[in-house]
Structure formats: structure tokens, C-alpha cells
Amino acid sequence: MALILIVECNSVTADYTSAVLNGAGHETMAATSQAEALALHQERKPDLTLVNFYLAEGDGLSFLENLKRLSPDSLVLMAAALGHESLARKALLSGAVDYLIKNRDYYDSLPELISKLLEDQKLRSKELGAITTKTRFEAQAQLSLWLDHNLKNILSATMGALNLIDLDNINQSNDKRREYLQDSLNSLNQAVHLLEELSRMNRVGRQGDEKNLLVGLVVDEAWRKVKDKLLNGPAESFSVGPKILDQVSFLNEARNLKPQRVVYEDLFTIFEALLKNALEAVGQTKDPRIVVRAERNLDFLTMSVRDNGRGMDERVKLHAFEPLFSTKGQVGVGLSLTAVMVLVTRRNGQIKIISSPNQGCLIEFTYHVN
């Protein structure tokens, strides 16, 4: 049994449609105005919404647009009278899962079609869950293979620096001892940073963590975090100095996107990593520029971060998402881009790098939003 919201132009038609679907074993609720329907949808979260094209106020397409703005993953079936078949394309492009003409067989075929749509939706959700689980386990298995080796290397460097401090050697200067001590502290800070990033990667965004959010605001918050880290964090965390912030032009075109149902921590972590990478890439560029874009295509968000910095050669692009690899061409101690890869694939998305040396870089990824 499913909960179905019926949005009709009059109460008589709504009551009859309810009776038909109740007879098929579904629970129904009905509304004859857009405001009432939207309020019911937000309160009860129906499994499917059946919308008549003609409504008392506006039409089904305007209702569909308003509903998708509030609940992008809602399942909507639209219906209209004979002679309006041309509306089908508009309804599907606006986010309806299917379209039904109100001919003489309408009420006979309605229960079967709804059951099929609900079953298809259940299968899609199950498949997505299986893909997400498989991807998470594969990513965790890969991480475990290198974690033992690389974390041991960092800790070995720490112990090596500490062992160089010889308190019994009166000829060893305090300056040299402080140098060894600082080296060991730097290595420990690297280990702590590595474990913090690893922890963030393994925090799986559950369905209940998804909220309707403005992607543009998430990008702005990630950019503020990157700037704050550059201004107030350890100098060794960045390959550029704070002066770059006075020069770089930052354009956030994701602000134009309507609210989407996403996991905040996922997107924040992704954009923080990509924006830090872009900021470091434009460090030696005249008129440095970073541009973020986002748009929705069916069930996916397509988002990108573009810079006009140093770019990447084929070798760097090939290894960019590997743990502890630095896009600056040196072995690093971070998981930033690895975290991006894990979070994107966790959402059944893909990521690609378009770049060449001294020609800037575009990192584009998709993110499933149902």
C-alpha cells in the first residue's frame, strides 16, 4: 500500500479518484488547490502525487515546478483530458515520471500504472543503495591497503627525528634539538590531518542526512573555509601565501541553482578540496580566476570548478585522485582529491579532469539527487 496525493480541479473528481485508488489498496489524500497540495506534500511525504493538468489556480506544470523546487525527488504522475497530448513532453521535461490521458479507460488503467511506477521507483532505490554500498566497501578496502604503509612512514619519520635528539651529547646545540623536535611535530601534524580526512571520507551520507539546500551557499561556505585556513592555518598547509586572496577573482555561478536535496557534508568537503586545489593552482597566474558552476540534468547535479592556473600534465591527471599524491607534482600527505573521488562515486556519480600544462584546469563531477 502506498500513500498517494491527488491534486484535482474539483472535489467531486478528487473523491472519485480516491475511491478508485482506495479500492486498489492505496491510502489517499486529496487537494483542490496548489497551496493545499504543497502543504499536504510537505507534511505527509506521499509516495506518489497524481496531478491534473487543469487546476483551480494555475495549472499542473506550475504546480510541478513549485513541488520540484521544494522536493526534487518527488514522484509525480500528470493527467489531462483528451486533446492535450502535446503537454506530455512539457510535463516530462518538468520532472513528471509519466503522463496519462483521461480517456474512457483512464480509471481502469490508473491503478495498474501507479503500481508499476511505484515498483520501478522501489527497484531504482534498491539498485542505487546496492551501488552505493558496493562503492563504499571498495573504497574502504583500497584505503586500508595504503593506510598501514603510509601512516607508518609518517610515524617512522616522527620517531627518526626524535631519535636524533641526543641529550647526552653536550656538543649538540639547542637550536639543532629544536629543529629535530619541530620536524617530529610536523610529522605528527601530518598524521593527525591524514586521520581527520580519512574520518570524513568514511562518514557515509545516509538518506536521512539529505536536505533541501542551496548549492551556491554550500560553495560560498567552502570558499570562506579555504580562505580562513589560508589566513589562519599552518603555513605549510598551502603552497601559496595569503596575498593571493587580494588578487584572485572568484565567481560562484552555482548561486543560480534552485534548492536541491543533497548531503551538506558531502558537498562541503568536495568543494573545499576542489577550491583549495584551484587556489593553489593560480598562485603564479596573472589575473587569477576561479569559477564554480552547477546545473541539474534529470537525476544528477553536474558541478564544476574551473581555474586559469598552471594546469596538469597527463601524468598528474592520471594520478591526481590517488591517496597522498599532490597535483603539484610531488608526493603529498593529503587525501583531499581522494576524498572527492570517494564522495562522488558514493553518490553514483563520475568525475573528470580537463587540463593541460599552463592552460588551467576544469574538474567536473556529477552527484545523484534522485
C-alpha positions in Angstrom: 0.0 0.0 0.0 1.2 3.5 -0.9 0.3 7.0 0.2 -0.9 9.0 -2.9 -1.7 12.7 -3.0 -4.4 13.6 -5.6 -4.4 17.1 -6.9 -7.6 17.8 -8.9 -9.6 20.8 -10.1 -12.7 19.9 -8.1 -13.6 17.8 -5.1 -16.0 15.5 -7.0 -13.3 14.3 -9.3 -10.8 14.1 -6.4 -13.3 12.0 -4.3 -13.9 9.6 -7.2 -10.2 9.2 -8.0 -9.6 8.5 -4.3 -12.3 5.8 -4.3 -10.7 4.1 -7.2 -7.2 4.1 -5.7 -8.5 3.1 -2.2 -10.2 0.1 -3.9 -6.8 -0.9 -5.2 -5.4 -0.9 -1.7 -3.8 2.6 -1.5 -4.2 5.3 1.0 -5.1 8.6 -0.5 -5.4 12.3 0.4 -6.8 15.0 -1.9 -6.4 18.7 -2.5 -8.1 21.1 -4.9 -5.6 24.0 -4.7 -1.9 24.3 -5.2 -1.3 25.8 -1.7 -3.2 23.0 0.0 -1.4 20.3 -2.1 2.0 21.7 -1.3 1.2 21.8 2.4 0.0 18.2 2.4 3.0 17.1 0.5 5.4 18.7 2.9 3.5 17.3 5.9 2.8 13.7 4.8 5.5 13.0 2.2 3.4 10.9 -0.2 4.9 8.1 -2.3 3.4 9.5 -5.4 1.5 12.6 -6.4 -1.2 12.4 -9.1 -1.7 15.9 -10.6 -4.4 17.0 -13.1 -3.2 19.5 -15.7 -6.1 21.9 -15.1 -6.3 23.2 -11.5 -8.4 25.8 -9.8 -5.4 28.1 -9.7 -2.7 27.9 -12.3 -2.0 24.5 -14.0 -0.3 21.3 -13.3 3.0 22.4 -14.8 3.3 25.4 -12.4 2.4 23.1 -9.5 5.0 20.6 -10.7 7.7 23.3 -10.8 6.8 24.5 -7.3 6.8 21.0 -6.0 10.1 20.1 -7.5 11.6 23.2 -6.0 10.6 22.0 -2.5 11.1 18.3 -3.1 13.2 17.5 -6.2 13.0 13.7 -5.7 9.2 13.5 -5.5 7.4 11.1 -7.8 4.7 12.8 -9.9 2.2 11.5 -12.4 0.3 14.0 -14.5 -3.0 13.6 -16.2 -5.1 15.7 -18.7 -8.1 15.4 -20.9 -8.1 14.2 -24.5 -6.7 16.7 -26.9 -3.9 17.8 -24.8 -1.4 15.1 -25.6 1.2 17.7 -26.6 1.6 18.6 -23.0 3.2 15.2 -22.3 6.7 16.4 -23.4 6.4 19.6 -21.2 5.3 17.5 -18.2 8.2 15.0 -18.6 10.8 17.8 -19.1 9.5 19.5 -16.0 10.0 16.4 -13.9 6.9 14.2 -14.1 7.7 10.5 -14.2 4.9 9.8 -16.6 1.8 11.3 -18.3 -1.7 9.8 -18.6 -4.6 10.9 -20.9 -8.1 11.0 -19.3 -9.9 8.8 -21.9 -12.6 6.3 -21.2 -10.1 3.7 -19.9 -8.4 6.2 -17.5 -9.8 5.0 -14.3 -9.4 1.3 -15.3 -5.7 1.7 -16.2 -4.8 4.2 -13.4 -4.2 1.6 -10.5 -2.1 -0.6 -12.7 0.1 2.3 -13.9 0.6 3.6 -10.4 1.6 0.2 -9.1 4.1 -0.1 -11.9 5.6 3.4 -11.3 5.9 2.6 -7.6 7.6 -0.7 -8.2 10.0 0.8 -10.7 10.9 3.5 -8.1 11.5 0.9 -5.4 13.8 -1.0 -7.8 15.7 2.1 -8.6 16.2 2.9 -5.0 17.3 -0.6 -4.2 19.8 -0.6 -7.1 21.2 2.8 -6.0 21.6 1.5 -2.5 23.4 -1.6 -3.6 25.7 0.5 -5.8 26.4 2.9 -3.0 27.2 0.1 -0.6 29.5 -1.7 -3.0 31.3 1.5 -3.8 31.8 2.3 -0.2 33.2 -1.1 0.6 35.5 -1.0 -2.4 36.8 2.4 -1.4 37.4 1.4 2.2 39.2 -1.7 1.1 41.6 0.4 -1.1 42.1 2.8 1.8 43.1 0.1 4.2 45.8 -1.2 1.7 47.8 2.1 1.8 46.9 3.4 5.2 49.1 0.9 7.1 52.1 1.7 4.8 51.8 5.4 4.6 50.8 6.1 8.2 53.7 4.0 9.3 56.0 6.1 7.1 54.8 9.3 8.8 55.2 7.9 12.3 58.6 6.5 11.4 59.7 9.9 10.3 58.5 11.3 13.7 60.5 8.7 15.7 63.5 9.2 13.5 63.5 13.0 14.2 63.1 12.3 17.9 65.9 9.8 18.0 68.3 12.4 16.6 67.9 14.5 19.8 70.9 13.4 21.9 70.6 14.8 25.4 73.9 13.1 26.4 75.8 15.0 23.6 76.9 18.3 25.1 78.1 19.4 21.6 74.5 19.2 20.2 73.1 22.7 20.2 69.7 23.6 21.5 68.9 25.0 18.1 69.5 21.7 16.4 67.4 19.9 19.1 64.6 22.3 18.5 64.9 21.7 14.7 64.6 17.9 15.3 61.7 18.4 17.6 59.9 20.7 15.1 60.4 18.1 12.4 58.7 15.4 14.6 55.8 17.8 15.4 55.3 18.5 11.7 55.2 14.7 11.0 52.6 14.2 13.8 50.5 17.1 12.5 50.6 15.4 9.1 49.4 12.1 10.7 46.6 13.9 12.6 45.5 15.7 9.4 45.5 12.5 7.4 43.3 10.7 10.0 40.9 13.6 10.1 40.5 13.5 6.3 40.1 9.7 6.4 37.4 10.0 9.1 35.5 12.5 6.9 35.7 10.1 3.9 34.2 7.3 5.8 31.3 9.2 7.2 28.6 7.9 4.9 25.8 10.3 4.0 22.6 8.5 4.9 19.3 9.2 3.2 18.1 10.9 6.3 21.0 13.3 6.1 19.7 14.8 2.8 18.2 18.2 3.0 16.9 20.8 0.5 19.9 23.2 0.2 21.1 25.9 -2.0 24.3 24.6 -3.6 25.5 28.1 -4.1 25.5 28.7 -0.3 27.5 25.5 0.3 30.1 26.7 -2.2 30.3 30.1 -0.5 30.8 28.4 2.9 33.5 26.2 1.5 35.3 29.2 -0.1 35.2 31.0 3.2 36.7 28.0 5.0 39.5 27.7 2.4 40.3 31.4 2.8 40.2 31.2 6.6 42.6 28.2 6.6 45.0 30.1 4.3 44.9 33.2 6.6 45.0 31.4 10.0 46.1 27.9 9.5 49.6 26.4 9.3 51.7 27.9 6.5 52.8 24.5 5.3 49.2 23.6 4.5 49.2 25.7 1.4 51.7 26.2 -1.4 50.5 29.9 -1.8 50.6 32.8 0.6 47.6 34.9 1.8 48.4 37.7 -0.7 46.7 35.6 -3.4 43.3 36.3 -1.9 43.7 40.0 -2.8 44.3 39.0 -6.5 42.0 36.1 -7.3 38.6 36.6 -8.9 36.1 34.1 -7.5 32.8 33.6 -9.4 30.1 31.4 -7.9 27.6 30.7 -10.7 26.1 27.9 -8.6 24.1 30.6 -6.8 21.6 30.4 -9.7 20.6 26.8 -8.9 17.3 26.2 -7.1 17.4 24.2 -3.8 18.4 20.6 -4.3 18.2 17.6 -1.9 21.8 16.9 -1.0 24.0 15.9 1.9 25.6 19.1 3.1 28.8 17.5 4.5 29.4 15.7 1.1 29.2 18.8 -1.0 31.1 21.0 1.5 34.0 18.5 1.6 34.1 18.2 -2.2 34.1 22.0 -2.8 36.5 22.7 0.0 39.0 20.3 -1.6 38.5 21.5 -5.2 38.6 25.2 -4.3 41.8 24.7 -2.2 43.4 22.9 -5.2 42.2 25.6 -7.6 43.6 28.4 -5.3 47.0 26.8 -5.2 46.9 26.3 -8.9 46.5 30.0 -9.7 49.3 31.1 -7.3 51.6 32.2 -10.1 49.0 33.3 -12.6 48.4 36.8 -13.8 44.7 37.8 -13.1 43.9 34.5 -11.3 40.4 33.4 -11.7 38.2 30.6 -10.2 34.7 29.8 -11.5 32.2 27.4 -10.0 29.1 26.2 -12.0 26.2 23.9 -11.2 23.1 22.7 -13.0 20.6 19.9 -12.8 20.3 17.2 -15.5 17.5 14.7 -14.8 18.5 12.9 -11.6 22.0 14.3 -11.4 23.6 17.6 -10.5 26.5 18.5 -12.8 29.0 20.7 -11.0 32.5 22.0 -11.8 35.4 24.1 -10.6 37.5 25.8 -13.2 40.7 27.8 -12.7 43.2 29.5 -15.1 46.2 28.3 -13.2 49.2 26.1 -14.0 47.1 23.1 -15.3 48.1 19.4 -15.1 50.1 17.2 -17.5 49.0 13.7 -18.3 51.0 12.1 -15.5 49.5 14.3 -12.9 45.9 13.8 -14.2 46.5 10.1 -14.2 47.4 10.0 -10.5 45.5 13.1 -9.2 43.0 11.1 -7.2 45.4 8.6 -5.7 46.0 8.9 -1.9 48.9 11.1 -0.8 49.5 12.3 -4.4 49.9 16.0 -4.8 48.6 17.8 -8.0 51.7 20.0 -7.6 53.7 17.0 -8.9 55.2 16.0 -5.6 54.2 13.3 -3.1 51.9 15.0 -0.5 50.3 13.9 2.7 46.7 14.8 1.9 43.5 12.9 0.9 41.6 15.9 -0.5 41.1 14.8 -4.1 40.9 11.1 -3.0 38.0 12.2 -0.7 36.4 14.0 -3.6 36.5 10.8 -5.7 35.1 8.6 -2.9 32.2 11.0 -2.1 31.3 11.4 -5.8 31.3 7.7 -6.5 29.4 7.1 -3.3 26.6 9.1 -4.9 26.7 7.1 -8.1 28.5 10.0 -9.9 31.5 10.4 -12.0 34.4 12.9 -12.0 36.7 14.0 -14.8 39.7 16.4 -15.2 40.1 18.5 -18.3 43.5 20.2 -18.2 46.9 20.7 -19.9 50.0 22.5 -18.6 49.7 26.3 -18.3 46.1 26.1 -19.7 44.1 26.0 -16.5 42.0 23.1 -15.1 38.4 22.1 -15.1 37.3 19.4 -12.6 33.7 18.4 -13.3 31.6 15.9 -11.4 28.1 14.5 -11.1 26.1 13.9 -8.0 22.9 11.8 -7.8 19.9 13.6 -6.3 17.1 11.2 -7.2 
